[in-house]
Amino acid sequence: MGVGAMRKFQRTNRSYLIVVGASLLLSAACSEQKAPPTEAVSVAEPAQATEPIRTIMRLPMSLNSVMVAMVNQAADPLWVAAWHNPKSDKQWRELERRAMQLELAGALLSVPGTGPMDDTWTSNEDWKRWADQLRDVGASAVVAVKARDLGKISTVGDQIVEICEGCHRTFKPALPTGGEFGELSPHAGDFEEE
């Protein structure tokens, strides 16, 4: 056998040994059986049920911030659209994004955030209903905007007002925005013709 053939045989043989060795280790690890428990369980004692681990997801900000930054930001253009109809494709696309944002915000309001009242609010059935209604009206707004149906957009705008005011009467009557970001709601000038 020549030197080249010998080296090739050695490399092949080494690779074969590595593969066989790894296979044996893997096989041994997989077939290893656990030792039986050393403590016997008493038949007379009832088995204790374990509680499933429940992870509570939290938003990285307060629900008040979600309402001010997302709900107001999304709802205002939808209200104003009934008076200032979108005129370009770009304006319609922006209004559609706002409707999607409103739907998402309604869903987020079911998840507690960092605010002092967030756990209390999200565990309250009335809060959950308002959040679900906001999510649903956001979905209706998406449909209305995609259809470019100004009558439905106006109806959705009225529903948004009812939902927001109803929730605020119960949960945030004194400071609707909690003082965040200043005054965000539409002003009289928003409804004047340009």
N, C-alpha and C positions, 0 to 999 in steps of 0.2 A: 504494500500500500504506500503510495507516495505521500509526501509531506502535506500537500494541499488536500488530498483525500482524507488524511488523518485528522487535520484541523476541522474539516467539515463534519466528520464523524463525531468529533469531540463536542462541537457546538450543538449538533443535533442531539447528541446524547445528553448534554447538560440541559438543554431546553426540555427534553423529554423528562428528565429527572425532576426539574422544577415543576413541571405540570403535574407529574405523578405525586410529588410531595405535597403540593397545594391541594390536590384532590383528596389525598388521604387526610390532611388536616381538616379540610372542610367536611368530609364525611364523618370524621370523629366528632367534630363539634355539633353537627346536626343530629347524630345518633345518641349524643350524650343524654342520659335520662336524669331527671331531677330525683334526688333522694326523697323518700316519703317523709311527710311531716313527722316530727318527733313528738308533738303533743297530740293526743287523741281528743276529738271533739265529743263532748258528752251528748248523748242522744236525748237526754232529758231537757237540755237547755235549748230554747228556741233560737234559731239562727237570726242574727240581727240584720235587718235590711240596711243597706248603705244608701245615703242620699246621693243622687247624681250631682256631680260638680256643676254648678251653674255659674257661667261667666257672664257678667254684666258688661256689655259694651258701653263705653262712655264717649261722648263727643269731646273734642279737645277745647271746646268753648261752651259758654252758657247758652241755654235755650233762648234767653233774651237776645243774645248776639245773633243767633240763627234767625230769630224773628225780624230783628232790625236790619241785618245785613242781607238776608235772603228774601223773606216774605215781603217786606216793604219794597225792596228793590225790584221784585218780580210783579207785585200786585199793582203798584202805581202805574206803570205803562199800560197794563191791561185796562185799568179804569179809564185812563186818558184816551185810549184807542177809540172808545165810543164817540168821543168828541173830535179827536184829531186822528182820522183814519190813516193807517199806513198807506203811503203812496208809492213806495218802491219795493222791489223784491228784498232789498237789504233791510228795510224797515219791517217787512213781514217776517223775515228770518229772525231778526232781533226779538220781535214779539213772541215768536215760537220758542226761542230760547228762554224768555222770561216765563212763559207758561210751563215749560219743563222744570224750570227752577222752582216755581211755586209748588208743583207736584212733589218734587224732591224735598222741599222744605217741610211740607206736610208730613212726609214719611220720617224725616229727621226729628220732628217734634215729639215723636214717640220714644226717643232714646234720650236718657238723661245726659246732661253735660256737666259743666263745672259750676253752674250757678247754685246759689244757696237754696233755691226753691225747686230745682230740677227733679230731684228724687220724689218730692211730694207731688209735683205736677204730673209726672209721667206715671205715677201709681194711681192717679185719680181717674175713674171711669169717664167723667165728664170731659176731662182734658183729652183723653184718648179719642173720644167721639169727635171733639173739635179738630184734633190733628188729622183724623181719618177724613173728615169732611173737607179740610183744606187740601189734602192729597187728592181727593176725588174731584174737587172743583178745579184743581190744577190739571188733572187729566182731561176734564171737559174743556178747559181752556186750550189745551194742545189741539184737541179735535177741532174746536171752533176756529182757531187760527189757521190750521192746515187747510180748512175749508174756505178760509177768508170770508167767513160769515159774520158780518158786523152785528147783526141782530143777536146771534148767540154769544158773541164776545161781550155785548152789552149786558146780556142776562148773566153771564159768568161774572162780570164785574159787580153786579148787584149782589150775587151770592157771596162773593169774596167779602164785600162790606158786611153782610149779615154774619158771616162766620167770624170775621175778625172782631167785630163789635160785640158779638155774643160771648166770645171767649174772654175778651178783655173785661167785660162787665163782671164776670165771675172771678177771673184770676189776676188781672192787672188794671183795676179801675183808676188808680191814681196817676200813674206814669206809664202811658202806653209803650213808650220806647225805653223807659228806664233811664232816660237822659243820654243814651248813646247816640253818637253821630249827629246830634242836633235835630232839627225838624226835617223829617223826610217826606211827609205826606204831600200830595199834590196841593198846590196853591191855586187861587182864583186865576192867576195868570196862565196856568197850565191849560185852562179851558177856553182861553180866548183864541180867536182865529189868528193865524199868522199872516 
